[in-house]
Amino acid sequence: MEYFNTYGGNPVSCAIASAVLDVIEDEGLMRHARDVGGLLLDGFSRLKSRHPDLVGDVRGRGMFVGVDLVTDAATRRPNPEAGRHVIARWSEAEPFFKKNARTNFFFQVEGEKDPAAD
């Protein structure tokens, strides 16, 4: 059986995709994501240095950044309560990070079920 996709090869979809790729290149959005992501990684790494018993790991590439909040640095046991606290504080302050209207999560809190997964 051949692979089939409703949108694959559709001239309108291809034109839109090409236009999006042009904007990404023309506006330097990949470079911007790399630069801002680097700032995020640096900031979260400094937090890990100051709070080694809470921040278990910091990793990422570009704007895709992961921060493990833990109850114990040695076992790296997840700390969902700390994750909920961070989400609540971000929600109060309304900084750069916003809630996802569909799921109310910026990121996955270990042990929490994503309501959109149903």
N, C-alpha and C positions, 0 to 999 in steps of 0.2 A: 504494500500500500504506500502510495506517495504521501509525503507530508503535505497537509493542507492547512491554511490559515486564512481566515476571512479577510484580514487586512493585508496579507502578504502580496506584494506586487500591485496593489491598488495604486493607480497614478496619483490620486489625491493624497493618500497616506504617505506615499514616497515624497511628494513635494513638500508636505508639512514637515516630515522628518528631516529633509534636506535643509529647509529653512531654519529649523531649530538648531541643527548642527552648525549652520552658518553663524547664528547669533552667539552660540557658545564660543566659537572660535573668534569672531570679530570683537566680542566684548571681553575676551580674556577670562571667561568664567571658570575655566579649569585652574588657571593660575591663581585666581582669587580664592577659590575653594581650597587650594593647597596652602596658600598663605594664611587664610583665616583658620584653617584646620591646624596649622602649625602653632598658631597662637593659642588655640584651645588645648592642644596637647601639652604645650609648655605650661599653661596655667594649671591644668589638672595634675601635671607632674609635680608642680610646686606644692599643690594641695596634698598630694601623696607624701611628699617629703615632710610636710608639717603634721600630717595625720596618718602615720603609717598603720595604725591599728584600725582605721576606718576605710581607707582607700587601699584595696587589695591589688588592683592593677589598672593601668591606663594604657590604652592602645588605640590605634586608628590610622586612617589615611584620608587626607582631604577633610571634608566635613563629616565624615563617618567616624565618630569617636565613641569609644566604649570606656566606661569607668565602672569598675566593680567596687561596690560598697560592701564591706564585710564586717562580721562580728569579731573575727579573730584573724590576724594577719598570717599566722602559721597554717591554719586549716583552710583559710579563705572561704569560710562558711558565709553564704549570702546574708545580707542585712536588709530585708525588705522594709523594715520600719524606717531605716535611714533613707531608703529610696522614696518612700511615701512622704517623708519630711521634706526632702529636696523638691519633689513635685509641688507640694503645698506652698513652699516658700517661693518658688518660681511663679506660681499662679498668683500669689499676693503681689509680688513686685512687678510683674509683667515686663520683664526685660526682653532681651533678644529671643529667648526661647518662649514659644507659645504652646498651649495645649493643642493636641490634635482633636478637632471637633468630633470626630467619629469615635475615637477610643479613649480620650482623656489621658493618653500617655505620650510623653516625649520619647520615652525609652522603655524597654521591658524591665519590670521589677521582678526579680527572681521569685518564683512562687506565686506570682499574680497571674491570673488568666486574662488574656486579652479578649474583651467582649466582642470584638470584631471577628474573632476566630470561630464563633458559633455558626 
